[in-house]
Amino acid sequence: MNGYILTEGHEYRPTYLSHYSKESTIHQPLRIGLWHNGTLSWKYPHTTDLEDYSDSFFSVSSLNCTPDYEITKIQLNNNTNERQHLKIIIEYDHASDAHSTAFYSPSENAIVGIAQNNITMLGGMLSGRGMSQYCVQKKNYFSSFALLRSLENGNLPLSWLANGDIYSMFILETEICSGVQEEGIIWTFTSSSAEKTKALKNEKITKYL
């Protein structure tokens, strides 16, 4: 089975495990899905078991994790004979309360979450480009028929601001020629102020691009 183990420097890399415990799984506030040819399938992390996170198009290559940030590196491989349009859909469960706010920041190309004791930035890059679509809403909206129908079409309803108990989603997308591999990153940064969060993001992102 394909799982993740912690290596020196707080980096998780895929490893095949014949035995594992529930405690070895990584529980994150985000999940990652692949949209392709009208179908959305959630790839990472599986909620009940350590399973194979890779398929013919998508794989997670590493996860660098500390209390202040998480950087997930992904790979997309086109082993078909045709050019493919792929979308990565990311869903994030904010650590929020009734007084929390989240919004899309064009200057950072990121979703910013403001809670009582911290500021979080959420975003990613794929093929050198940031998020192409985003949706910031209260959690109960994310089980709505409108959102599910939009996801079936590989789209998100535009919503840039929400208050209270919040979920966010965004899309990274690319077109890949036959036989080509592309890499991307998905990241979250958290600190006690906006300035510290921005500084942490600017410091770490350049290392992984």
Residue pairs with C-beta under 8 A, 6 or more apart in sequence:
1 16
1 17
1 18
1 20
1 49
1 50
1 51
1 52
2 14
2 15
2 16
2 17
2 50
2 51
2 52
2 53
2 54
3 14
3 15
3 16
3 17
3 20
3 24
3 25
3 50
4 12
4 13
4 14
4 15
4 26
4 60
4 63
5 12
5 13
5 15
5 17
5 24
6 12
6 65
7 13
9 64
10 64
10 65
10 66
11 62
11 63
11 64
11 65
12 26
12 62
12 63
12 64
12 65
13 61
13 62
13 63
14 53
14 54
14 59
14 60
14 61
14 62
17 24
17 50
20 50
24 50
25 45
25 49
25 50
26 45
26 63
26 65
27 45
28 45
28 70
29 92
29 93
29 94
29 95
29 188
30 70
30 72
30 90
30 91
30 92
30 93
30 122
30 186
30 188
31 42
31 44
31 45
31 90
31 91
32 42
32 43
32 44
32 60
32 72
32 74
32 88
32 89
32 90
32 91
32 186
33 40
33 41
33 42
33 43
33 88
33 89
33 90
33 91
34 40
34 41
34 43
34 55
34 57
34 58
34 86
34 87
34 88
34 89
35 86
35 87
35 88
35 89
35 151
35 154
35 171
36 57
36 84
36 85
36 86
36 87
38 152
38 153
38 154
40 89
40 151
40 152
40 154
43 53
43 55
43 58
43 60
44 53
44 60
44 72
45 53
46 53
53 59
53 60
54 60
56 77
56 79
56 80
57 76
57 77
57 78
57 84
57 86
58 74
58 75
58 76
58 86
58 88
59 74
59 75
59 77
60 72
60 73
60 74
60 75
61 73
61 74
61 75
61 183
62 72
62 73
63 70
63 71
63 72
63 73
64 70
64 71
64 73
64 208
65 71
68 189
68 190
68 191
68 200
69 187
69 188
69 189
69 190
69 200
69 201
69 204
70 187
70 188
71 185
71 186
71 187
71 204
71 208
72 185
72 186
72 187
73 183
73 184
73 185
73 208
74 88
74 126
74 183
74 184
74 185
74 186
75 181
75 182
75 183
75 184
76 86
76 88
76 126
76 174
76 176
76 181
76 182
76 183
76 184
77 180
77 181
78 84
78 176
78 177
78 178
78 179
78 180
78 181
79 179
80 178
81 178
82 178
83 175
83 176
83 177
83 178
84 175
84 176
85 173
85 174
85 175
86 173
86 174
86 175
86 176
87 154
87 171
87 172
87 173
88 124
88 126
88 171
88 172
88 173
88 184
88 186
89 151
89 156
89 169
89 170
89 171
90 122
90 124
90 169
90 170
90 171
90 172
90 186
91 142
91 167
91 168
91 169
92 111
92 122
92 167
92 168
92 169
92 188
93 139
93 167
94 100
94 102
94 113
94 115
94 120
94 166
94 167
94 168
95 113
95 115
95 118
95 120
96 102
96 113
96 115
96 164
96 165
96 166
97 115
97 116
97 164
97 165
98 164
98 165
99 115
99 116
99 163
99 164
100 113
100 114
100 115
100 116
100 163
100 164
100 165
100 166
101 113
101 114
101 161
101 162
101 163
101 166
102 111
102 112
102 113
102 114
102 136
102 161
102 162
102 166
102 168
103 111
103 112
103 136
103 160
103 161
103 162
104 110
104 111
104 112
104 134
104 136
104 160
104 161
105 111
105 112
105 121
108 121
108 123
108 198
108 201
109 123
109 130
109 131
110 121
110 122
110 123
110 130
110 131
110 201
111 121
111 122
111 123
111 134
111 136
111 168
111 170
112 119
112 120
112 121
112 122
112 194
113 119
113 120
113 121
113 122
113 166
113 168
117 192
118 190
118 191
118 192
119 190
119 191
119 192
119 193
119 194
119 196
119 197
120 188
120 189
120 190
120 197
121 187
121 188
121 189
121 190
121 197
121 198
121 201
122 168
122 170
122 187
122 188
123 130
123 131
123 170
123 186
123 187
124 130
124 131
124 170
124 172
124 184
124 185
124 186
124 187
125 172
125 184
125 185
125 209
126 172
126 173
126 174
126 182
126 183
126 184
127 174
127 182
127 184
129 172
129 174
130 172
131 170
131 171
131 172
132 171
132 172
132 173
133 155
133 156
133 158
133 170
133 171
134 156
134 158
134 159
134 160
134 168
134 169
134 170
134 171
135 147
135 156
135 157
135 158
135 159
135 168
135 169
135 170
136 159
136 160
136 161
136 162
136 166
136 167
136 168
137 147
137 159
137 162
137 166
137 167
137 168
138 162
138 163
138 164
138 165
138 166
138 167
139 165
139 166
139 167
141 147
141 167
142 167
142 169
146 157
147 156
147 157
150 156
150 157
154 171
155 171
156 169
156 170
156 171
172 184
172 186
174 182
174 184
176 182
185 205
185 208
185 209
187 201
187 204
187 205
187 208
189 197
189 200
189 201
189 204
190 197
191 197
191 200
